[in-house]
Amino acid sequence: MRPSRADTRDNTTRGILDSMSKAKSNPHPIPSVAIAIMAAGKGTRLKSKHPKVLHEVGGKPLLAHVITAATNVAPAQDVYAIIGHEADRVRQAVASTGVNFVLQAAQRGTGHALMVAREALAPYDQVIVLSGDAPLITPQTIQTLRDFHSSQRPAMTILTAQLQDPTGYGRVIRKRPTSPDVKAIVEEKSATPSQRRIREINSGFYAFDAKLLFEYIDELNNDNPHGEFYLTDMAAVLVKARKRVMALAASDANEILGSNTRAELVEIDWRMRMAKCRQLMTDGVTIFYPQTCVIDGDAEIGADTVVEPFVQILGKTRIGSDCRIRSYTVINNSAIGDGVLIRPGCILDEATVMKGAELGPYSRLRPGSEIGEGAHVGNFVETKKTRLGKGSKANHLSYLGNAEIGAGVNVGAGTITCNYDGERKHTTVIEDGAFIGSDSTLVAPVKIGQGAYVGAGSCITDDVPPDSLAIGRARQIVKEGWIKTKRADRQKED
């Protein structure tokens, strides 16, 4: 049974019991596959106090991208994130994915990580190992690795890549140049000059026969400067035991790129975002100067929409067709209907905009804003938890918070809904067809009836009945000649 998404506890025991139950009920079970994701490390080379796998690219944590790829190949209950550094933060960040967690309390290397996860992974037939900091890996490549390993049945399959510059990577030494069988993996510092010229590198992605993995994993040693157990060394251990180790070259070397430095993070983020822009343009979206735009992987944009330079479209934003998003606009987790015009410099956060609406320039829609069909929100207008009805307009310099505004309403420049009394928020209701004069303050809770008018400069504290005129301002007093008299008195004093 799939673990509850709200359950962030380690699910190791549950996975073992499920696997044992399956084995008893079926004497010839289909080979089972577990995916283990290495996610325990610190961000040492990132010079960061935060967990490495929680650094973001493409709008999501590194680990979230890897989990998405993994759960497209195996059910979430068969995916295990091996966590360690700030484990609670990592667990909380990806708990909604439904994957299992294994705690590596002391981080003593990748080999040690699988030693810790032995109890959870041993019931499976095959274990695929992924890196939590390599977010470009695709479901297709994971599936290819799984199928190759299942068909060839070696003890270990190493996913490799050909790099133009393999400096710093361990080289894969095949028994023969055309053979899939691996003789050894040689780290660069131990490689001979001829071995350094080899461009095929070890990616850190593996598939194992689970039985053989855990039969021989205790032969790993930590005789190295860091005192750690490296999973890479399993190749030598298995070859020594006369078990078959094979190599499978990735079709795209970029998929194995890790995020060890800030520069690498930015490079991967750029690759993701450019790929997203290319996909959107293929689907009929015009993106001018895509190098300047920041569009998250989960964003959706309809055909014939135009995105101008320096736009950010973040989170799970949905934008309809035939829209125009002008420069310097930032849209986060919002829903935009068809045919919407968003002028320069607008900021939308968790807002909904219906078809044909017009925003900006420099409008700010805060969470809970709902802008109706054909409505206008103009320059320096801020909304929060406000519904602006069909065809209504708030074109200049207003704050509309906790407001229910009907259709065909005109909100004059400088209008403020005074929604907060220092302790609680209150609602302002403006019914269909009402007219709010400029520089009005509406002190909530208050209701402006259908078709009512509020005179400019009014402070409204009481409900206004439908089709009424409300004026809430002090009477104007004009004192003719007052300045002339004041000037004369000053001259006398001098």
C-alpha positions in Angstrom: 0.0 0.0 0.0 1.3 3.4 -0.9 2.5 5.5 2.1 0.4 8.5 3.1 1.8 11.7 1.6 1.5 13.3 5.0 3.6 10.6 6.6 7.2 11.8 6.8 8.5 8.9 8.9 11.0 6.4 7.6 9.0 3.8 5.7 11.7 1.1 5.6 9.8 -1.6 7.6 6.6 -1.1 5.6 8.6 -1.6 2.3 10.2 -4.8 3.7 6.8 -6.3 4.9 5.2 -5.5 1.5 8.0 -7.2 -0.4 7.9 -10.3 1.8 4.1 -10.5 1.4 4.4 -10.4 -2.4 7.1 -13.1 -2.3 4.9 -15.4 -0.3 1.8 -15.0 -2.5 3.7 -15.5 -5.7 6.4 -18.2 -5.9 7.7 -16.8 -9.2 7.4 -13.1 -8.8 8.2 -10.6 -11.6 11.7 -9.1 -10.9 11.3 -6.2 -8.5 13.2 -3.0 -8.8 14.1 -0.4 -6.1 15.5 3.0 -6.8 17.9 4.4 -4.2 18.6 8.2 -4.4 21.8 9.4 -2.7 20.6 12.6 -0.9 22.6 12.6 2.4 25.4 15.0 1.5 26.3 18.5 2.7 26.8 21.5 0.3 30.5 21.7 1.1 31.8 22.7 -2.3 28.7 24.9 -2.7 30.0 26.8 0.4 26.5 26.4 1.8 24.9 25.7 5.2 21.9 24.2 3.5 21.5 20.6 2.3 23.0 20.1 -1.1 19.9 18.5 -2.6 17.6 21.3 -1.6 19.4 23.9 -3.7 17.0 24.8 -6.6 17.3 24.6 -10.3 14.5 25.1 -12.7 12.3 26.2 -9.9 12.5 23.1 -7.7 15.0 21.4 -5.4 17.6 19.2 -7.1 16.2 16.2 -5.3 12.6 16.9 -6.5 13.7 16.6 -10.1 15.4 13.3 -9.5 12.4 11.9 -7.6 10.1 13.0 -10.5 12.3 11.1 -12.9 12.4 8.0 -10.6 8.7 7.9 -9.9 8.0 7.9 -13.6 9.8 4.5 -13.8 8.9 2.9 -10.4 6.1 3.4 -8.0 6.9 5.9 -5.2 6.8 3.0 -2.6 9.8 1.5 -4.4 11.8 4.7 -4.3 14.1 5.3 -1.4 15.8 8.7 -0.7 18.8 8.1 1.5 19.1 11.3 3.6 21.5 12.5 6.3 22.6 16.1 6.6 19.6 18.1 7.9 17.4 15.1 7.3 14.2 16.6 8.6 14.4 19.5 6.2 15.0 17.2 3.3 12.2 14.9 4.3 9.8 17.7 4.7 10.7 19.3 1.3 9.8 16.2 -0.7 7.4 14.4 1.6 4.5 15.0 -0.8 6.1 12.8 -3.4 5.3 9.7 -1.3 8.8 8.2 -1.5 10.4 6.3 1.4 13.3 7.7 3.5 16.3 5.9 4.9 18.5 7.8 7.4 22.2 7.8 7.0 23.0 9.4 10.3 26.8 9.4 9.8 27.7 10.2 6.2 30.6 7.9 5.5 30.4 7.6 1.7 28.1 6.3 -1.0 29.0 2.7 -0.2 28.1 3.2 3.4 24.7 4.7 2.3 23.7 1.4 0.7 25.0 -0.5 3.8 22.6 1.6 5.9 19.8 0.9 3.4 20.5 -2.8 3.2 17.4 -3.8 5.2 15.1 -1.8 2.9 16.7 -2.8 -0.4 17.6 -6.4 0.1 14.1 -7.8 -0.6 14.3 -6.5 -4.2 15.8 -8.2 -7.2 17.5 -5.1 -8.7 18.7 -1.8 -7.1 19.1 1.3 -9.3 21.3 4.0 -7.7 20.8 7.7 -8.7 22.5 10.9 -7.5 20.2 13.4 -5.8 22.3 16.3 -7.1 22.0 15.3 -10.8 18.6 16.7 -11.8 18.9 16.3 -15.6 18.5 12.5 -15.5 15.4 11.5 -17.5 12.9 8.6 -17.0 13.9 7.3 -20.3 17.6 6.9 -19.3 16.6 5.2 -16.0 14.3 2.8 -17.8 17.1 2.0 -20.3 19.5 1.3 -17.5 16.9 -0.9 -15.8 16.0 -2.9 -19.0 19.7 -3.3 -20.0 20.5 -4.7 -16.6 17.5 -7.0 -16.6 18.3 -8.4 -20.0 22.1 -8.8 -19.5 21.9 -9.9 -15.8 25.3 -8.7 -14.7 26.2 -8.1 -11.1 26.6 -4.4 -11.7 25.8 -2.0 -14.6 27.6 1.4 -14.7 25.9 4.2 -16.6 28.8 6.0 -18.4 29.2 9.1 -20.5 31.6 10.4 -23.0 32.9 13.9 -22.1 35.0 16.2 -24.2 36.9 17.1 -21.0 36.8 14.2 -18.5 39.1 16.0 -16.1 38.3 15.1 -12.5 36.2 12.1 -13.3 36.9 8.4 -12.8 37.7 6.6 -16.1 35.9 3.4 -17.1 38.3 0.8 -18.4 36.6 -1.7 -20.6 38.1 -5.2 -21.2 38.1 -4.4 -24.9 37.2 -1.1 -26.6 34.1 -2.6 -28.2 33.2 -4.8 -25.2 30.4 -3.8 -22.7 32.4 -5.6 -20.0 34.2 -3.4 -17.5 37.7 -4.2 -16.2 38.0 -1.4 -13.7 37.2 2.1 -12.8 40.3 4.2 -12.3 40.2 7.5 -10.4 42.1 10.3 -12.2 44.8 10.7 -9.6 45.6 7.0 -9.9 45.3 6.8 -13.7 48.2 6.4 -16.1 48.8 9.0 -18.9 47.1 6.6 -21.4 44.1 6.1 -19.1 43.7 9.8 -18.6 43.1 10.1 -22.4 40.0 7.9 -22.0 36.9 10.1 -22.3 34.4 7.6 -20.9 33.7 8.4 -17.3 31.7 6.9 -14.4 28.5 8.9 -13.9 27.7 7.6 -10.4 24.5 6.0 -11.6 24.4 2.2 -11.3 22.1 -0.9 -11.4 22.9 -3.8 -9.2 21.8 -7.4 -8.7 20.6 -6.8 -5.2 21.6 -10.3 -3.9 25.2 -9.9 -5.2 25.4 -6.3 -4.1 24.7 -7.2 -0.4 26.7 -10.4 -0.6 29.8 -8.4 -1.4 29.2 -4.9 -0.1 31.0 -5.6 3.2 34.2 -6.2 1.2 34.4 -2.4 0.6 37.1 -0.7 2.7 37.6 2.9 3.7 41.4 2.9 3.1 41.4 6.4 1.6 42.2 10.0 2.7 38.5 10.6 3.6 38.0 7.3 5.4 34.8 6.7 3.4 33.2 3.6 1.7 32.9 4.4 -2.0 30.2 2.6 -4.1 32.6 3.0 -7.1 34.8 0.4 -5.5 32.1 -2.2 -5.9 33.2 -2.6 -9.5 36.7 -3.8 -8.4 35.2 -6.0 -5.7 32.8 -7.7 -8.1 35.4 -8.2 -10.8 37.8 -9.7 -8.3 35.0 -12.1 -7.3 34.6 -13.0 -11.1 31.2 -11.4 -11.3 30.3 -9.6 -14.5 30.4 -5.7 -14.5 29.1 -4.0 -17.6 29.0 -0.4 -18.9 26.1 1.3 -20.6 26.7 4.7 -22.3 24.2 7.4 -21.7 22.8 8.8 -25.0 23.1 12.4 -23.6 26.2 13.1 -21.5 24.5 16.2 -20.0 22.1 14.0 -18.0 24.7 12.9 -15.6 25.9 16.4 -14.7 26.1 17.0 -11.0 25.7 20.2 -9.0 28.9 20.4 -7.0 29.6 24.2 -7.4 27.5 27.3 -7.7 28.7 27.6 -11.3 27.5 24.1 -12.0 24.1 24.9 -10.4 23.7 27.9 -12.7 24.8 25.9 -15.8 22.2 23.2 -15.1 19.5 25.8 -14.3 20.2 27.4 -17.7 20.0 24.1 -19.5 16.7 23.3 -17.9 15.2 26.7 -18.7 16.4 26.8 -22.3 15.0 23.3 -22.8 11.7 24.6 -21.4 11.7 27.6 -23.7 12.4 25.4 -26.7 9.6 23.1 -25.8 7.1 26.0 -25.4 8.2 27.6 -28.7 7.7 24.2 -30.4 4.2 24.2 -28.9 3.3 27.6 -30.4 4.4 30.1 -27.8 6.5 33.2 -28.9 9.3 33.9 -26.4 11.5 36.9 -27.4 15.1 36.7 -26.1 14.5 33.4 -24.2 17.9 33.8 -22.6 16.5 36.6 -20.5 13.4 34.8 -19.3 13.0 32.6 -16.3 10.3 30.0 -16.9 10.0 27.1 -14.4 9.6 23.5 -15.6 6.0 23.1 -14.3 4.7 26.3 -15.9 2.2 25.9 -18.8 1.6 28.4 -21.6 -1.0 28.3 -24.3 -0.4 28.7 -28.1 -0.1 32.2 -29.6 0.8 33.7 -26.3 3.8 36.2 -26.5 6.3 36.4 -23.8 8.6 39.5 -23.9 12.1 39.7 -22.6 12.9 39.7 -18.9 9.7 37.9 -17.8 9.6 35.4 -14.9 6.9 32.7 -15.0 7.3 30.6 -11.8 5.9 27.6 -10.0 2.8 25.9 -11.4 1.6 29.0 -13.3 -1.0 28.3 -16.1 -1.3 30.9 -18.9 -3.9 30.6 -21.6 -3.6 31.3 -25.3 -3.4 34.6 -27.1 -2.0 36.4 -24.1 0.8 39.0 -24.1 3.1 39.1 -21.1 5.2 42.2 -21.3 8.7 42.8 -20.0 9.7 42.7 -16.3 6.5 40.9 -15.2 6.8 38.2 -12.5 4.0 35.6 -12.3 4.1 33.0 -9.5 1.7 30.0 -9.1 -1.1 31.9 -10.8 -3.8 31.1 -13.4 -4.2 33.4 -16.4 -7.1 33.0 -18.9 -7.1 33.4 -22.6 -6.5 36.8 -24.3 -5.1 38.5 -21.2 -2.8 41.5 -21.5 -0.2 42.0 -18.8 1.7 45.3 -19.2 5.3 45.8 -18.0 6.3 45.4 -14.4 3.4 43.5 -12.9 3.7 41.1 -10.0 1.2 38.3 -9.6 1.4 35.8 -6.7 -1.2 33.0 -6.4 -3.7 35.1 -8.3 -6.4 34.2 -10.9 -7.0 36.4 -14.0 -10.0 35.6 -16.2 -10.0 35.9 -20.0 -9.7 39.3 -21.7 -8.6 41.1 -18.5 -5.9 43.8 -18.7 -3.3 44.4 -16.0 -0.7 47.1 -15.4 1.7 48.6 -15.8 3.0 48.0 -12.4 0.0 46.2 -10.8 0.5 43.9 -7.9 -1.9 41.0 -7.4 -1.2 39.3 -4.0 -2.6 35.8 -3.0 -6.3 35.4 -3.3 -6.8 38.0 -6.0 -9.4 37.1 -8.6 -9.7 39.4 -11.6 -12.9 38.9 -13.6 -13.4 38.6 -17.3 -12.6 41.8 -19.1 -11.7 43.6 -15.9 -8.9 46.2 -15.8 -6.3 46.6 -13.0 -4.1 49.6 -13.7 -0.8 51.2 -12.6 0.1 51.0 -9.0 -3.0 49.1 -8.0 -2.5 46.4 -5.3 -5.1 43.7 -4.6 -5.2 40.9 -1.9 -8.0 38.4 -1.2 -10.1 40.5 -3.6 -12.5 39.5 -6.3 -13.0 42.1 -9.0 -16.0 41.3 -11.1 -16.6 41.2 -14.9 -15.8 44.4 -16.7 -14.9 46.3 -13.5 -12.0 48.8 -13.4 -9.5 49.9 -10.9 -7.1 51.9 -13.0 -4.9 54.0 -10.7 -3.1 54.0 -7.4 -5.5 51.9 -5.2 -5.4 49.3 -2.5 -8.2 46.7 -2.6 -7.9 44.1 0.2 -10.5 41.6 1.4 -13.0 43.0 -1.0 -15.9 41.5 -3.0 -16.4 43.8 -6.0 -19.2 43.1 -8.5 -19.5 43.5 -12.2 -19.2 46.9 -14.0 -17.8 48.7 -11.0 -15.5 51.8 -11.4 -13.0 52.3 -8.6 -11.5 55.7 -8.7 -7.8 56.6 -8.3 -6.5 56.5 -4.7 -9.3 54.3 -3.3 -8.4 52.3 -0.2 -10.4 49.5 1.4 -9.5 49.8 5.1 -9.6 46.1 5.9 -7.5 45.8 9.1 -8.5 47.1 12.5 -5.2 46.2 14.2 -6.5 42.7 15.2 -8.7 41.3 12.5 -9.4 41.6 8.7 -12.8 42.7 7.5 -14.6 42.6 4.2 -15.7 45.4 1.9 -18.6 44.6 -0.5 -19.2 46.7 -3.6 -22.1 45.5 -5.6 -22.7 45.6 -9.4 -22.5 48.9 -11.2 -21.3 51.0 -8.2 -19.1 54.0 -8.7 -16.3 54.8 -6.2 -15.0 58.4 -6.5 -11.3 59.1 -6.4 -9.5 59.2 -3.0 -12.2 57.4 -1.2 -11.5 55.3 1.9 -14.0 52.5 2.6 -13.7 51.4 6.3 -14.6 47.7 6.5 -16.9 46.0 7.3 -19.0 48.1 4.9 -21.3 47.5 1.9 -21.8 49.7 -1.1 -25.1 48.8 -2.7 -25.8 48.1 -6.4 -25.6 51.2 -8.6 -24.6 53.4 -5.6 -22.2 56.4 -5.9 -19.5 57.4 -3.5 -18.3 61.0 -3.8 -14.7 61.7 -4.3 -12.6 62.2 -1.2 -15.2 60.4 1.0 -14.5 58.3 4.1 -17.3 55.8 4.2 -18.0 54.0 7.5 -21.6 53.0 7.1 -23.4 50.9 4.4 -24.6 52.7 1.3 -28.1 51.6 0.0 -28.5 50.8 -3.7 -28.8 53.7 -6.1 -27.8 56.2 -3.4 -25.1 58.9 -3.3 -22.8 58.9 -0.2 -20.6 61.8 0.6 -18.4 61.5 3.7 -16.1 64.6 3.8 -15.9 67.8 5.8 -17.6 70.9 4.4 -15.3 73.2 2.5 -14.6 76.6 4.1 -13.2 79.5 2.0 -11.8 82.6 3.9 -11.4 85.3 1.3 -8.4 87.6 1.8 -6.9 85.5 4.6 -3.5 85.2 3.0 -3.4 88.9 2.3 -4.1 89.8 5.9 -1.5 87.2 7.1 1.1 88.7 4.8 0.4 92.2 6.1 0.7 91.2 9.7 4.1 89.6 9.0 5.4 92.8 7.4 4.3 94.8 10.5 6.2 92.4 12.8 9.4 92.8 10.6 
